[in-house]
Amino acid sequence: MIVREILAQEGHVYLTGNLEIPVEDMVGKWRLRPDILVVPNTVIEVDGPYHKTPTERRKTKWRDALLVGAGYRVIHIDSELTKNQKLRDYLKTELNKAIQETEAIVRIDA
């Protein structure tokens, strides 16, 4: 995956695979599974087209709130950026900026 390649090239420590982040809200306890966790506290999600549906937007907003409440930052990357080799430099630049950001939620769109 292009995002992992960029992270590795830039020297960021990250985890992928069967990750689970335990979080809690007023309704109950949850285990969220991020696409990538950049150590120590940044979650990266690569969002496909289905994330643009109203239902998925609400779900994403809920997940983001849980993660931020648990002390994580969230970076969302439009999946189109990971499919187009011509956009690799743009993605690399924007991802590095996003990791340095202090904002709790950052979006990188195509």
Residue, then its C-alpha position, 0 to 999 in steps of 0.5 A: m500500500i502506497v501509504r505504508e511505503i510513504l510512512a516507511q520512507e519518511g521514517h514514521v513508526y506505524l502498525t497495520g493488521n489486526l489492530e484494535i483500539p479500545v474506546e468507550d462512550m455513553v452507550g458502551k465499550w467498543r473496539l475500533r480497527p484502524d487501517i494504520l496506527v502511526v506511533p504513538n497516537t495517530v490513526i490513518e484511515v483510507d476512505g473509499p467511495y462508500h465513505k461519502t454516503p450519509t450513513e457512512r459519514r455519520k459512522t465516520k464522525w462517530r468513530d472520529a469522536l471516539l478516537v479523539g476522545a481517547g487521545y488519538r488524532v485521525i487522518h483521513i485519506d481519499s482512496e483515489l490518492t492511493k490509486n494514482q501514481k501521478l499523485r504520489d508526491y502530492l500524497k507524500t507532501e500532504l501526509n507529512k503535513a498532516i502528521q505534523e498538524t495539531e488538528a485532531i482530524v485532518r482530511i487529505d482529498a484528491 
